[in-house]
Amino acid sequence: MDNYEYTELLKTLNTKVENIAGVVKPESIKARLKEIEELENDQNFWQDIAKAGAIGKEKTKISNILNNFLNAKSAVDDAKDLYELANSENDEETINSLFAEAGELEDKIVNLEISMLLSGEDDGKNAIVTIHPGAGGTESNDWASMLYRMYLRFCEREGFKIEVLDFQEGEEAGLKDVSFIVRGENAYGYLKAENGIHRLVRVSPFDSAGRRHTSFSSVMVSPELNDDIEINIEEKDIRVDVFRASGAGGQHINKTESAVRITHIPTGIVVNCQNDRSQHKNKEAAMKVLKARLYEIQEEERLAKETSERKSQVGTGDRSGRIRTYNFPQNRISDHRINLTLYRLDAIMAAGLFD
C-alpha cells in the first residue's frame, strides 16, 4: 500500500461511516437512552416486570449499536488524524504501521455495516434450520447432505454452536431430512437469506453413464422464539406420532419409541425430532420448531398486509421459488434474487458459504 491508496481508503471509510450515521442516528439513540434512564429512576418502573424487561432489552440493543458505531467512527478519525500528523513530520515508521493496520481498520467498518444489516427484530436470535431434499432420490439426498456440510462449515467459522434436532439418513447416500438449531449472535440474521430452493447441476457420481443431473433441496430457516413471544397451538390442531428413532444413538434410542412427529393439521407443517432419548424432550423440541414455523408464517402475513404483497419463504422442493443454482461443471454459483454470479463454487462449498 502507498500514500495514495491509504488516502483513498480513508476517504471511502469516512463516507461509509457518514452513511451509517444516517441509519444509526446516534443523537436519537442518546436521547432515547436518556429517556430510559429517567424511566428506570422512577420508583414505579419495576412494578410492571414485563414492560421493564422489554425496555431493558431495548436499552441493551441500542447501547450496543451506539457503542459499535462510536468505536468504529473513532478508529477512522484517529487513523486520519495520526496519518496527517505522521505525514507532516515525515514519520515513516508510523505511516508504515498505519498501512499495516489498514486491513484491520477496513474490517471494523465492514463489520459495522453487517451489524446494521442485521438489526431486524429477529436477526439477533438463534436460527432453526431444516433441509429437505426434493424429488430425485439418491441424487437429491446427497445434495441435501452437501448443503448440510456447507452450513456446518459456515457455523464453525463463525463460532456458532449446533444442536441437531432430527437427522434421517438416506437409504443409499446423503440424508432424507435434517433439522438443527444454530446458536450464536445474529445466527438468524446471517442465515435467513438461505430460505428457499437450492438447485444443483452436476455430473452425478451415482450415474454409471456419467450424465448431468439437476437436483433440488429446500432450506427453511426460522428464528428460535423467546419465552416472551406466545404462539397459541390448540391440541385439536395437531397430531402427535411417536416411533423408534433411526440411525445412530445406541441401543436405548432404537428400542424405545422416543422419536416424535408433530403434524399441524391447518397448515400441513410436519416436524420430526429424535435427537434425545426422552420422548418428552423430543416433543418439547418439536413444538419449539413448530412454533417457530408458525411465527414465521404470521410475520409473512403481517408484512404482506403492510406491503400488499406476500413473499413466501418456504418452498416445496421443486423448481418454483429457487434462490440459488450451484453449477459444478462450470464451477459457478448464481443467486437469482440479486443477479449475482461467481465462478468459485468449489471454494464457497469448501469454506462454508461466502468467505
N, C-alpha and C positions, 0 to 999 in steps of 0.2 A: 504494500500500500504506500502511496506517496501523498504529498500535501494536498494535491487537487482532489484525489479520491476521498481523503478523510474530510475535507471541507464539504464536499458534496454529500457525504454520508450524514454529517451533522445537520445540513440543511434538510435532508429528507426526514431524518428522525425528528427534528424540531417541528416540521409540518405535520408529521403523524401525531405528535403529542398535542398540537393545537387542535387537530381534528378529533382526537379522543376527548379532549377537554369539552368540546361541543356536545359530546354524548354523555360524558360523566356529569357535567355541570357541578364542579367541585364546590362552588359557593352555595348552591342549593342543598348539597349534602351537608355542608357545615351548618346551614340554617336548620335543617331537619334534625341534626344531632343535638343542636342546642334545645330544640323543642322537646326532644325525647328526654334530655337531661332534666328539664323543668318538670316533665311528667313524672319522672322517677322520684323527684324530690317531694312530690305531693304525697301526703300521708295516706291517701285513699287509693293510690296507684295499685298496690298489691292485693287489693280486695277482689279484683277480677283477675284471677290467675290466668285464664285463657287469653285475655286481652294483653296482660303483661307479658306473657310468653311470646305472643305474636310480635309485640313491639320490640322485645329483646332480640328476636331473630332478625327483625328488620335492622336494628342497630348494628348487630354483628355484620350483616351483609353489606350495608352501605359504608360502614367503617373500613372494611376490608377493601372495598372498591376505591375509597378515597385514599387510603394508605398506599395501595399499589400504584395509583396514579401519581401521587406526590413523590413516591420513591423513584419512579421512572423519570418523571419530569426533572427531579433534582439531579439524577445521574446525567441526563443530557445537558442540562445547564452547567453542571460542574465541569463536564468534559469540554464544553465550548469555552468556558472561562479559562480553564487550565491550558487549553491549546493556544488561545490568543496570548496568554502570558508567556508561555514557553516560546512561541514564535518571536515575541518582542525581545526576548532575552537570548535568542538563539540556543535554547536549551535542547540539544539533540536527544539527550538521554530521556527526558520527559516526553518529547514528541514520539520517540520510538516506543515508549511504554504505552502511550495512548493508542498508537497504531496496533500494538499487540492486543490491547483490550477492546478493540473496535467490534470484534465479533460478539463478545460478551454484552457489550452495550446494545448492539442491534438486537440480540436475542431478548434482552429485557423489554424492549419496546414491542417486539413481536408477541411475546408472552402477554403483555398488557392488552394488545389488540385481541388476542384469542380470548382472554378473560372477559372482554367487553362483549364478544360474540356469544359467550356462554353465560350471559346474565339473565336468561329467562327464568321464569318462576320455578321450573322443574329441573333446569340444567345442572344444578349442584347435587342432585340426588343420585343414588345408586341406580344402575340400569339392570333390567331384566331382559335377557336376550333369548330368543328362540329361533333355531334354524331348522327348517323343514324342507327336505328335497321335493322337487316337483316330479312330474311324470318322467320316466326314463330308467327306472330300475337301478341296477348296479352303478351305472354311469352317474346318475343324479345323486345317489347315496354317497359316492366318492367325492363328488363336487361339494356336497354339504360338509363333509369331513374336512376338505381343504379350506373352506371358509372358516370353519371352527378353529383350525390350527392357526389361520391368519389372525383371527381375533385374539387368540391366546397369546400370540407373539406381541401383538399391539398392547395388550393389557400388561404383559410382563415388562415391556419397555417403559410404559407409563407408571409402573409401580402399583397398578390396580390388583386387587385380590379377587379371586374367582371362587364362587361356591356353586358347584354343579347340583342342579335340582333333579334333572332327568337326563339319562343318556341311554339311547336304544341303538344297538349296533345293527348295521345292515346285514342281510343274510350272507352275502358274499364279500362285500367290502364296504367301507365307509360307515355311514350312520343313517338310521331312519328318522331320528328326531333327537334334539338336544336342547335343553333349557338351562340357563345358568344366570346367576346374579353377579354383576361386576360391581365391586365395592371400591370407592375412591372418590376424591374430589372431582366434581364435574364429569363423572362417568357417563351419565345420561346425556349431558351436553355434547360430549365427544362422539357418542355412538348413535344418537338419534337419527343422524343422516344416513345410517345404514339400513333404515326401514325400507323394505321394498323387495323387488325381484332381482336376483343376481344371475346373469346369463353367462354360461361358459361355452366357449368354442375351442375344441382341441381335437387332435387325433387320439382316439380312445385307446388306452392301454388294454382295454378289455375286448377289443375288436381284433380278431386274428387277421382280418383283411386290411387293417390299418386305415380305416375310413374316418373321416371327420365327423364328429358328433356335436350336437348342441344340447345343453342341459340347463335346467333352471332350478334354483333354490330360493325359497323365501326367507327373509330375515325380518323378525319382528322385535322391536325394541320399545320397552315401556319403562317409565320411571317407577322405582320402588317407592311405595307410598309411605308417608309419615303417619304416625298414630293419630295426628290431628285432622287427617282427611278421612271422611266417612263415606264409604260406598256400601249402600244397603243391598244385600242379596237375600231374597226370600228363599226359604227351604224348598218351596214348591217349584222354584225356577231352576233348581239344579238336580242333577242325578250323580250320585257318588258310587263308583265301582271300585272294588278292591281286587287285586290279583297278585300273583307271585312276581317278584322283581326278576328281571332278566339280566344276564351279563354277570360281571364280577361283583363280589360283595360278600363272599363267604357262605358257609352252609346255611346260617340262620336266615339271611336275606332271601335265599332262594327257596326255603322250605315253608315260609310263612307268607300269608297274603298281606304284605306290608306296603306294597305299591298302591297308589291311589290315582284314580282318574276321575276328574270332575267335568261334567258337561253342563254348560249354561244353556238351557233349552231356548230361551228367547233369542239369543244371538248365535247359537251354534258353536260357541267357543269351547274347545276341549283342552284341558290342561292335565298333564301327567306329572307325577313326582314319585321317585323311587329311591332317592338318594339315602334316606335314613332307614334304619331297621325298625323304627317305630311308625306304625300306621298313623297314629295321631299326629306326629310331627310332619309326616309326608302330606297329610290332609291340610295341616296348617300352612305349609309352604305352597301347596297347590292353590289354596284360597288366596294367598298373598298375590300369586301370579294372576289369578282370575280377576281380582280387584284392580290390579294394575292395568289389565287389558280393558276392563270396563271404564276405568277412569280415563284412559286414552281416548276411548270412543266418545265419552262425554265431552272431553276437551275438543275433539274434532268437530262435534256438533255445535259447540259454543262458538268456535272460531268460524264455522261455516255461516252461522247466523250473522256474525259481525262483518264478514267479507262477502256474503251472498254467494259463496261457492264452497263446496265441500271437497277436500282433498283426502282421499282415503290413504292411510299409511300401511294398511295390512293387505298384502296381495294374496293370491290363491295358488301361486306356484306355476302359472302358465306364462304366456308371452305378454299379457297385459300388465301395464304398470312397472315394467322393468326400469331400474335406475342405473344399472351399470352392466357393461359387457366386458368379459375377460377373454381376450383372443390370444391363446397361447401360440399358434403357428406364426402370428405376426408380432408376438411379444408386446401386444397393445392392450391397454385398458382405457375404456371410454365411459365417462359419466354423462348420461343422456340428459340430466337435469340442467347442467351448466355448460354443455357442449365442450367438455374438456377431454382431450385425448393425450395419453402419454405412452411412449414406447419403452417402458422399463417394467413390464408386468412381472418379470422374474424377480426383480429386486423388491418390488412392492409386496409380493406374496411372501418373500423370504423375511422381510423386515417387519411385516405386520402393518398393513395399511400404509398410508403415505408417510414417508420419512424424509 
